[in-house]
Amino acid sequence: MKPTKIRFKALLQRFGSKGEKTGWTYFEVSAAEAQQLNPGVKKSFRVKGKIDATPIKMIALIPMGQGNFIMPVKADLRKLLEKKHGMHVDVELQIDKEEFKLDSDFLSCLEEDPAAKKVFYAMPASHHKYYSKWISEAKTEKTKADRIARCLNGFVKGYTFAEILKNRL
């Protein structure tokens, strides 16, 4: 069976004061569009496709209630698109079934630090993805190495992600 694709025009919007979403740029995916894409699912799921002509993959649609979703559009993607909130984008989406892979450099470093490894694997899988994605998205090798070191040190010290961000080496 061929995967379902949906196409639509979306308005980039920005949250004002909305808890952890404050300042996010996003577009809405209506309940009807979400049902075409992933029938019956009302929890977060990953998509791939294109925004304008720019390919995207492994991006989560976030549920907002009544079957509606949003897709956050991070600054690096907005820069590629040359778009900001208030502008329209052409969207093409389909389910992304590719399994998330943890960053290989991060995994290698965890193998060399048993205490950090034990803490990391005691966390929920969603946390694994969050840390790994943050590490993988580093723009330079120096930043990536710094993020790995901060995580390993933070795990052993019992830091939360916010504390790891705050406590530079």
GROMACS elastic network, one bead per residue, 0.5 to 0.9 nm:
[ bonds ]
;  ai    aj funct       b0    kb
    1     4     6  0.89142   500
    3    37     6  0.85293   500
    3    94     6  0.68286   500
    3    95     6  0.73410   500
    4    36     6  0.72642   500
    4    37     6  0.58678   500
    4    38     6  0.83596   500
    4    93     6  0.84227   500
    4    94     6  0.59694   500
    4    95     6  0.76316   500
    5    36     6  0.82301   500
    5    37     6  0.66456   500
    5    49     6  0.83791   500
    5    92     6  0.66789   500
    5    93     6  0.55097   500
    5    95     6  0.79835   500
    6    33     6  0.70083   500
    6    34     6  0.87660   500
    6    36     6  0.73087   500
    6    37     6  0.66447   500
    6    91     6  0.79282   500
    6    92     6  0.56104   500
    6    93     6  0.53892   500
    6    94     6  0.65939   500
    7    33     6  0.87928   500
    7    90     6  0.74228   500
    7    91     6  0.55186   500
    7    93     6  0.66243   500
    8    33     6  0.87504   500
    8    89     6  0.85326   500
    8    90     6  0.60581   500
    8    91     6  0.53419   500
    8    92     6  0.67535   500
    8    93     6  0.89515   500
    9    88     6  0.66238   500
    9    89     6  0.56947   500
    9    91     6  0.58928   500
    9    92     6  0.88775   500
   10    27     6  0.60808   500
   10    28     6  0.69844   500
   10    29     6  0.81965   500
   10    87     6  0.84302   500
   10    88     6  0.54166   500
   10    89     6  0.53476   500
   10    90     6  0.64034   500
   10    91     6  0.68400   500
   11    26     6  0.83025   500
   11    27     6  0.58794   500
   11    28     6  0.76706   500
   11    85     6  0.75236   500
   11    86     6  0.63278   500
   11    87     6  0.57946   500
   11    89     6  0.64566   500
   12    25     6  0.65095   500
   12    26     6  0.55392   500
   12    28     6  0.81698   500
   12    73     6  0.82129   500
   12    83     6  0.82330   500
   12    84     6  0.67661   500
   12    86     6  0.54576   500
   12    87     6  0.56003   500
   12    88     6  0.59965   500
   12    89     6  0.72647   500
   13    24     6  0.81940   500
   13    25     6  0.54997   500
   13    26     6  0.53780   500
   13    27     6  0.58948   500
   13    28     6  0.83220   500
   13    84     6  0.82970   500
   13    86     6  0.59448   500
   13    87     6  0.81114   500
   14    22     6  0.81403   500
   14    23     6  0.59938   500
   14    24     6  0.54841   500
   14    26     6  0.62395   500
   14    27     6  0.84571   500
   14    85     6  0.59722   500
   14    86     6  0.82092   500
   15    18     6  0.62227   500
   15    21     6  0.66181   500
   15    22     6  0.53567   500
   15    23     6  0.50925   500
   15    24     6  0.54963   500
   15    25     6  0.66584   500
   15    26     6  0.80700   500
   16    21     6  0.83986   500
   16    22     6  0.55232   500
   16    23     6  0.57599   500
   16    24     6  0.81362   500
   17    20     6  0.86820   500
   17    21     6  0.76426   500
   17    23     6  0.72600   500
   18    21     6  0.52341   500
   18    23     6  0.79917   500
   18    24     6  0.89605   500
   19    22     6  0.56082   500
   20    23     6  0.86882   500
   20    24     6  0.87622   500
   21    24     6  0.54686   500
   21    25     6  0.88519   500
   24    72     6  0.66971   500
   24    73     6  0.76386   500
   24    74     6  0.77354   500
   25    71     6  0.86058   500
   25    72     6  0.58586   500
   25    73     6  0.55071   500
   25    74     6  0.68900   500
   25    75     6  0.82636   500
   25    78     6  0.88375   500
   25    84     6  0.79417   500
   25    85     6  0.64067   500
   26    70     6  0.62748   500
   26    71     6  0.53445   500
   26    73     6  0.50925   500
   26    74     6  0.81407   500
   26    85     6  0.79740   500
   27    69     6  0.86312   500
   27    70     6  0.55740   500
   27    71     6  0.55395   500
   27    72     6  0.67490   500
   27    73     6  0.75583   500
   27    89     6  0.89717   500
   28    68     6  0.73967   500
   28    69     6  0.59559   500
   28    71     6  0.64965   500
   28    72     6  0.89676   500
   29    32     6  0.81922   500
   29    33     6  0.61470   500
   29    34     6  0.63340   500
   29    61     6  0.81518   500
   29    68     6  0.60781   500
   29    69     6  0.50307   500
   29    70     6  0.55763   500
   29    71     6  0.73016   500
   30    33     6  0.51832   500
   30    34     6  0.61224   500
   30    35     6  0.85454   500
   30    67     6  0.73097   500
   30    69     6  0.63708   500
   30    70     6  0.83143   500
   31    34     6  0.50535   500
   31    35     6  0.60515   500
   31    36     6  0.86748   500
   31    42     6  0.89600   500
   31    65     6  0.89772   500
   31    66     6  0.70548   500
   31    69     6  0.70711   500
   32    35     6  0.51625   500
   32    36     6  0.64092   500
   32    37     6  0.87957   500
   32    67     6  0.79527   500
   32    68     6  0.80535   500
   33    36     6  0.51841   500
   33    37     6  0.63585   500
   33    38     6  0.87101   500
   33    68     6  0.85754   500
   34    37     6  0.50252   500
   34    38     6  0.58906   500
   34    39     6  0.70893   500
   34    40     6  0.88006   500
   34    41     6  0.80936   500
   34    42     6  0.85310   500
   34    67     6  0.73548   500
   34    68     6  0.71256   500
   34    69     6  0.73139   500
   35    38     6  0.52125   500
   35    40     6  0.63772   500
   35    41     6  0.73797   500
   35    42     6  0.88408   500
   35    67     6  0.79955   500
   36    39     6  0.59656   500
   37    93     6  0.78684   500
   37    94     6  0.63199   500
   37    95     6  0.68088   500
   38    41     6  0.58893   500
   38    42     6  0.87360   500
   38    45     6  0.86116   500
   38    94     6  0.86162   500
   38    95     6  0.72542   500
   39    42     6  0.86520   500
   40    67     6  0.88745   500
   41    44     6  0.80875   500
   41    45     6  0.82988   500
   41    67     6  0.81548   500
   42    45     6  0.86909   500
   42    63     6  0.64340   500
   42    65     6  0.81268   500
   42    66     6  0.83771   500
   42    67     6  0.57369   500
   42    68     6  0.80911   500
   42    69     6  0.84388   500
   43    61     6  0.85130   500
   43    62     6  0.72454   500
   43    63     6  0.58436   500
   43    67     6  0.87703   500
   43    69     6  0.89533   500
   44    60     6  0.62844   500
   44    61     6  0.54716   500
   44    63     6  0.58383   500
   44    69     6  0.82101   500
   45    58     6  0.89600   500
   45    59     6  0.81145   500
   45    60     6  0.53681   500
   45    61     6  0.56101   500
   45    62     6  0.73678   500
   45    63     6  0.89098   500
   45    95     6  0.77586   500
   45    96     6  0.82546   500
   46    57     6  0.79049   500
   46    58     6  0.53218   500
   46    59     6  0.51353   500
   46    61     6  0.61218   500
   46    94     6  0.86907   500
   46    95     6  0.62154   500
   46    96     6  0.54330   500
   46    97     6  0.75381   500
   46    98     6  0.89654   500
   47    56     6  0.80937   500
   47    57     6  0.61409   500
   47    58     6  0.56298   500
   47    59     6  0.54082   500
   47    60     6  0.62592   500
   47    61     6  0.71262   500
   47    93     6  0.62264   500
   47    94     6  0.54917   500
   47    97     6  0.79824   500
   48    55     6  0.76193   500
   48    56     6  0.52818   500
   48    58     6  0.59015   500
   48    59     6  0.66332   500
   48    92     6  0.82048   500
   48    93     6  0.56617   500
   48    94     6  0.55961   500
   48    95     6  0.62448   500
   48    96     6  0.52318   500
   48    97     6  0.89484   500
   49    54     6  0.83562   500
   49    55     6  0.57217   500
   49    56     6  0.53189   500
   49    57     6  0.64022   500
   49    91     6  0.77288   500
   49    92     6  0.53092   500
   49    94     6  0.61153   500
   49    95     6  0.85797   500
   49    96     6  0.85350   500
   50    53     6  0.58577   500
   50    54     6  0.52464   500
   50    56     6  0.55117   500
   50    57     6  0.84153   500
   50    90     6  0.79491   500
   50    91     6  0.59095   500
   50    92     6  0.51067   500
   50    93     6  0.66264   500
   51    54     6  0.52857   500
   51    55     6  0.65679   500
   51    56     6  0.71584   500
   51    81     6  0.77735   500
   51    89     6  0.63806   500
   51    90     6  0.56607   500
   51    92     6  0.64269   500
   51    93     6  0.84349   500
   52    55     6  0.83172   500
   52    81     6  0.72620   500
   52    89     6  0.57650   500
   52    91     6  0.62182   500
   52    92     6  0.81487   500
   53    81     6  0.82908   500
   53    90     6  0.82004   500
   53    91     6  0.88849   500
   54    77     6  0.85503   500
   54    80     6  0.75796   500
   54    81     6  0.70097   500
   56    59     6  0.72087   500
   56    77     6  0.88843   500
   56    93     6  0.88771   500
   57    96     6  0.68827   500
   58    95     6  0.89705   500
   58    96     6  0.61662   500
   58    97     6  0.84936   500
   58    98     6  0.76305   500
   58    99     6  0.88285   500
   58   100     6  0.78366   500
   59    71     6  0.76265   500
   59    72     6  0.83507   500
   59    96     6  0.82784   500
   60    70     6  0.87143   500
   60    71     6  0.66594   500
   60    72     6  0.80201   500
   61    69     6  0.59155   500
   61    70     6  0.56119   500
   61    72     6  0.76671   500
   62    68     6  0.84871   500
   62    69     6  0.51741   500
   62    70     6  0.52507   500
   62    71     6  0.63115   500
   62    72     6  0.81058   500
   63    66     6  0.84717   500
   63    67     6  0.69050   500
   63    68     6  0.59887   500
   63    70     6  0.65699   500
   64    67     6  0.71585   500
   64    68     6  0.54465   500
   64    69     6  0.51758   500
   64    70     6  0.68669   500
   65    68     6  0.56274   500
   65    69     6  0.74175   500
   66    69     6  0.88333   500
   73    76     6  0.83169   500
   73    77     6  0.62822   500
   73    78     6  0.64623   500
   74    77     6  0.54687   500
   74    78     6  0.62684   500
   74    79     6  0.87186   500
   75    79     6  0.60814   500
   75    80     6  0.86810   500
   75    84     6  0.89572   500
   76    79     6  0.51030   500
   76    80     6  0.63977   500
   76    81     6  0.87190   500
   77    80     6  0.50561   500
   77    81     6  0.61508   500
   77    82     6  0.83876   500
   77    83     6  0.87832   500
   78    82     6  0.57592   500
   78    83     6  0.53104   500
   78    84     6  0.63597   500
   79    83     6  0.66914   500
   79    84     6  0.83265   500
   80    83     6  0.79895   500
   81    84     6  0.85828   500
   81    89     6  0.86342   500
   83    86     6  0.85722   500
   83    87     6  0.63448   500
   83    88     6  0.80458   500
   83    89     6  0.81071   500
   84    87     6  0.59737   500
   84    88     6  0.87737   500
   85    88     6  0.82908   500
   93    96     6  0.88830   500
   96    99     6  0.84788   500
   98   101     6  0.89789   500
  100   129     6  0.74628   500
  101   104     6  0.81753   500
  101   129     6  0.81112   500
  101   132     6  0.85158   500
  102   105     6  0.88689   500
  102   106     6  0.76030   500
  102   107     6  0.71072   500
  102   128     6  0.74489   500
  102   129     6  0.66527   500
  102   131     6  0.88924   500
  102   132     6  0.55720   500
  102   133     6  0.76326   500
  102   136     6  0.86368   500
  103   106     6  0.53190   500
  103   107     6  0.62957   500
  103   108     6  0.88074   500
  103   132     6  0.55823   500
  103   133     6  0.74916   500
  103   135     6  0.74143   500
  103   136     6  0.61880   500
  104   107     6  0.50099   500
  104   108     6  0.61713   500
  104   109     6  0.86772   500
  105   108     6  0.51044   500
  105   109     6  0.63119   500
  105   110     6  0.86751   500
  105   145     6  0.87634   500
  105   148     6  0.83641   500
  106   109     6  0.51909   500
  106   110     6  0.62199   500
  106   111     6  0.87774   500
  106   132     6  0.71662   500
  106   135     6  0.76620   500
  106   136     6  0.87328   500
  106   145     6  0.87541   500
  106   148     6  0.61221   500
  107   110     6  0.50273   500
  107   111     6  0.63448   500
  107   112     6  0.89470   500
  107   117     6  0.87027   500
  107   132     6  0.89366   500
  108   111     6  0.51930   500
  108   112     6  0.67700   500
  109   112     6  0.52023   500
  109   113     6  0.65702   500
  109   117     6  0.87620   500
  109   148     6  0.76933   500
  109   149     6  0.86051   500
  109   152     6  0.81799   500
  110   113     6  0.51122   500
  110   114     6  0.67816   500
  110   115     6  0.86007   500
  110   116     6  0.64059   500
  110   117     6  0.50337   500
  110   118     6  0.88202   500
  110   120     6  0.83658   500
  110   148     6  0.89924   500
  110   152     6  0.73248   500
  111   114     6  0.63580   500
  111   116     6  0.88110   500
  111   117     6  0.66616   500
  112   116     6  0.89305   500
  112   117     6  0.83251   500
  113   116     6  0.55272   500
  113   117     6  0.60828   500
  113   118     6  0.87165   500
  113   152     6  0.75852   500
  114   118     6  0.60655   500
  114   119     6  0.87150   500
  115   118     6  0.52645   500
  115   119     6  0.65282   500
  115   120     6  0.87316   500
  115   152     6  0.86454   500
  115   155     6  0.81122   500
  115   156     6  0.62361   500
  116   119     6  0.52104   500
  116   120     6  0.60581   500
  116   121     6  0.86519   500
  116   151     6  0.82932   500
  116   152     6  0.54110   500
  116   153     6  0.73952   500
  116   154     6  0.82589   500
  116   155     6  0.53697   500
  116   156     6  0.52879   500
  116   157     6  0.89997   500
  117   120     6  0.50570   500
  117   121     6  0.61310   500
  117   122     6  0.85419   500
  117   152     6  0.80664   500
  117   155     6  0.83179   500
  117   156     6  0.89144   500
  118   121     6  0.54531   500
  118   122     6  0.62984   500
  118   155     6  0.89578   500
  119   122     6  0.52081   500
  119   123     6  0.67735   500
  119   155     6  0.60546   500
  119   156     6  0.70614   500
  119   158     6  0.82845   500
  120   123     6  0.54612   500
  120   124     6  0.86001   500
  120   127     6  0.84749   500
  120   128     6  0.71910   500
  120   152     6  0.86927   500
  120   155     6  0.68382   500
  121   124     6  0.75958   500
  121   125     6  0.81494   500
  121   128     6  0.78385   500
  122   125     6  0.89654   500
  123   126     6  0.81354   500
  123   127     6  0.62615   500
  123   128     6  0.70585   500
  124   127     6  0.54601   500
  124   128     6  0.67846   500
  125   129     6  0.64567   500
  125   130     6  0.87010   500
  126   129     6  0.52674   500
  126   130     6  0.62899   500
  126   131     6  0.88622   500
  127   131     6  0.61702   500
  127   132     6  0.83965   500
  128   131     6  0.54635   500
  128   132     6  0.60343   500
  128   133     6  0.84216   500
  129   132     6  0.51119   500
  129   133     6  0.58084   500
  129   134     6  0.83994   500
  130   133     6  0.52782   500
  130   134     6  0.62060   500
  130   135     6  0.87100   500
  131   134     6  0.51707   500
  131   135     6  0.62898   500
  131   136     6  0.86777   500
  131   151     6  0.78551   500
  131   161     6  0.81009   500
  132   135     6  0.50975   500
  132   136     6  0.60513   500
  132   137     6  0.85620   500
  132   148     6  0.89053   500
  133   137     6  0.60166   500
  133   138     6  0.88633   500
  134   137     6  0.53760   500
  134   138     6  0.69316   500
  134   144     6  0.87974   500
  134   147     6  0.79773   500
  135   138     6  0.57120   500
  135   143     6  0.83119   500
  135   144     6  0.56031   500
  135   145     6  0.82750   500
  135   146     6  0.89009   500
  135   147     6  0.58394   500
  135   148     6  0.65494   500
  136   139     6  0.83388   500
  136   144     6  0.69582   500
  137   140     6  0.89044   500
  137   144     6  0.79355   500
  138   141     6  0.72831   500
  138   142     6  0.85187   500
  138   143     6  0.57368   500
  138   144     6  0.51531   500
  138   145     6  0.89383   500
  138   147     6  0.80677   500
  139   142     6  0.86176   500
  139   143     6  0.68793   500
  139   144     6  0.74781   500
  140   143     6  0.52626   500
  140   144     6  0.62479   500
  140   145     6  0.86898   500
  141   145     6  0.60538   500
  141   146     6  0.84771   500
  142   145     6  0.51856   500
  142   146     6  0.61598   500
  142   147     6  0.86572   500
  143   147     6  0.61332   500
  143   148     6  0.86362   500
  144   147     6  0.51319   500
  144   148     6  0.62438   500
  144   149     6  0.86629   500
  145   148     6  0.51541   500
  145   149     6  0.61943   500
  145   150     6  0.85832   500
  146   149     6  0.51682   500
  146   150     6  0.60890   500
  146   151     6  0.86151   500
  146   168     6  0.84037   500
  146   169     6  0.76955   500
  147   150     6  0.50350   500
  147   151     6  0.61461   500
  147   152     6  0.86624   500
  147   164     6  0.87705   500
  147   165     6  0.86220   500
  147   168     6  0.89655   500
  148   151     6  0.51691   500
  148   152     6  0.62432   500
  148   153     6  0.86437   500
  149   152     6  0.51948   500
  149   153     6  0.61072   500
  149   154     6  0.83052   500
  149   169     6  0.78886   500
  150   153     6  0.52774   500
  150   154     6  0.58037   500
  150   155     6  0.84287   500
  150   164     6  0.60945   500
  150   165     6  0.78568   500
  150   167     6  0.76784   500
  150   168     6  0.68077   500
  150   169     6  0.65661   500
  151   155     6  0.59101   500
  151   156     6  0.86202   500
  151   159     6  0.87363   500
  151   161     6  0.81937   500
  151   164     6  0.64235   500
  151   165     6  0.88507   500
  152   155     6  0.52767   500
  152   156     6  0.65137   500
  152   157     6  0.88003   500
  153   156     6  0.54187   500
  153   157     6  0.63251   500
  153   158     6  0.87089   500
  153   159     6  0.85346   500
  153   164     6  0.83522   500
  153   169     6  0.87802   500
  154   157     6  0.50457   500
  154   158     6  0.60050   500
  154   160     6  0.74580   500
  154   161     6  0.81308   500
  154   163     6  0.76833   500
  154   164     6  0.55985   500
  154   167     6  0.83800   500
  155   158     6  0.51270   500
  155   159     6  0.59499   500
  155   160     6  0.79600   500
  155   164     6  0.84850   500
  156   159     6  0.77294   500
  159   162     6  0.78055   500
  159   163     6  0.54769   500
  159   164     6  0.60923   500
  160   163     6  0.51321   500
  160   164     6  0.62498   500
  160   165     6  0.87191   500
  161   165     6  0.62687   500
  161   166     6  0.86696   500
  162   165     6  0.51423   500
  162   166     6  0.62656   500
  162   167     6  0.86953   500
  163   167     6  0.59360   500
  164   167     6  0.53014   500
  164   168     6  0.73042   500
  165   168     6  0.68859   500
